[in-house]
Amino acid sequence: MKKLYILLGAAALLVGFTTIYLTEKNSDFEIKEVEALVLKSYVKGAFNDMNYEDMAAGFHEDFAIFRAEGENLVRYEIADWVENTKKKKESADWKLEDNIWEHKFPVIDITETSAVVKVELYRNDKHIFTDYLSLLKFDSGWKIVGKVYTRHN
């Protein structure tokens, strides 16, 4: 009987290690997946490449940017942002070299099907924006659903 308990204990310990390993592996996968989406749809899509098709693919259709104006909450809808990005890129004044932003992702925090990404955007080594993106995981995958931000002076 003692050998059976030792064997069961060893099996439980092995299952515990396997679960920890799978959880850590999934977390690494989820972090890479979220990071890749934010890089493609947000940093490159909305800023560096102004690829409005990648923007539209990575953002939920109900996404909005929120900012405070006095005591009012102002919304900037994704459809308007994509359309303005398209117009700006197609204008004669737009130049790729004038639109390069460096970025950092100091925080990527995921809890099951929700995530937040802190994005720092720099131009010419000057910190211009700190953005907080909220993401949700849908049946089709991760989507950016909201943004609040600070513009640094």
N, C-alpha and C positions, 0 to 999 in steps of 0.2 A: 504494500500500500504506500509506503514511504517513497519508493521509486516512482510510482504513478504521480504523486504530488510534485516531485522534483521535475518530472517530465512535463507535466501540465504547466508548472511555473515557467520552465524554459520556453515552452511554446507560447505562453502569454507574453513573455518578455520579447520573443522574436516578433510576434505580431505587433507589439508596441513599437519596436524599432522600425518595422516596415511602415507602419502608419505615420510615424514621424518623418521618415524619409520621403514618403509620397506627398505628405503635406508640404514639406519644404520644397520638393521638386515642383509641385503645383504652384506654390507661391512664387518661385523664380520664374516659372512660365507665365503666370498672370502678370507679374511685374514687367517682363519683357514685352508681353502683348499690349499692355496699357501704354508703356513707353513708346512702342512703335506706332501705335495709333495717334498719340499726341504729337509725335514728331512729324508723321506724314500729313495728318489732317489739320493740325494747328500750326506748328512752327513753319513747316514748308507750305502747307496748303493756304493758310490765311496770311502768312507773312512772306517768307523768303521766295518761294516760287509763285505765290498767289495762284495756286492751282485750285480753282473754285470747284472743280469736280471732286478732288480729294477732300476738300472742305465738306461738301455736301454729303459725301459718303461716311465721314467720321463723326458728324454731329447728328444728334436726334433732330427730327423735324420741328420739335417744340422747344429746342434750345433757345436760350436768351442770355445776353450779357446784362447784368444788373449793376446799377450804380446809384449812389445816393445823390440827390440834388435837393439841398435843404432838408425837408422832412419827407420828400417824395422819393419813391422808388421808380427809377427810369429803366425801361426794358429796350434792348436792341435785339430784334428778332433775327434768327439765322437766315431767313429768306432775304431780308434786307441786306445783311452783311455779305452774303454770297453774291447778290446782284451788284452791290457797290464794289466788291472786289473784282468782279468780272469787268465792270465799266472802267475801273482804274487801270487794270492790266491791259485792256484793249485801247486805252487812250494813247495818243502820240507822245505824251510826256513820260510815260512809264519806262523806266530802265531797271533791269535786273540788278545791276551793280549798286544802285541807289537804295535798294530794298533789302539789304542783307542784315539780318539780326543774329547775334550769337545768343545761345540759350543755355540754361542750366535747369536741371530737374532736382532741386535739393530734397524734395519730398515726393515719394509715391507711396501712398498708404491705401491698402486694399483690405476690405473686410467682406469676404464672400462675394456678393454681387454689387457692391458699391465701392467707389474709389475716389480719392482726391489726389490731384497732382498740383504741386506748387511749381510754377514756371517763372524763372527770372529771364527777362529779355534785355539784351545789351546792344547798343549801337556805338561803334567807335570806342569800345571799352567803358562806356558810361551806362550804368544801370538805369534803364528807362521805366520798365514795368515790372511789377510782381503780380502775377495772375494766379488765381486759384480756380482750377477746373474741377467740376464734379462729373463723375462718370457713373453709369449704371450698366450692368451686363444684362442684355436682352437675350432672347432665344437666338437671335442672329449674331450676337457678339457684343462687345463693348461699344458704347456711344457716349460722346461728350454731351451732357445735358444742361450744363449751366456754367457761368463764369462770373466771378467778382474780381476786381483788380484794384491796384493802386498805381498811379503814375507818379514817379519820383521827379522832383524838380532838379 
